[in-house]
Amino acid sequence: WTETYAVWSPLGTYLATFHWRGVALWAGPKFSQFQKFYHPEARFISFS
């Protein structure tokens, strides 16, 4: 789920979901939550 929008990484490995408190990354065979980043009202993400 997301509160604003979601973005796929270029290779489709990660799905980033944006929330009022920050960004969550989802990954793995079941796309479970992999990592959370506290950054209130984040609007952009860049994968490298």
GIBELBEL-V549022 format. One record per run of one state. SS is the DSSP state (2 for helix, 1 for strand, 0 for the rest). FROM is the first residue (numbers start at 1). LEN is the number of residues. If there is no record, write none. Layout:
{{SS:FROM:LEN} {SS:FROM:LEN}}
This chain:
{{0:1:5} {1:6:3} {0:9:6} {1:15:5} {0:20:2} {1:22:6} {0:28:4} {1:32:7} {0:39:10}}
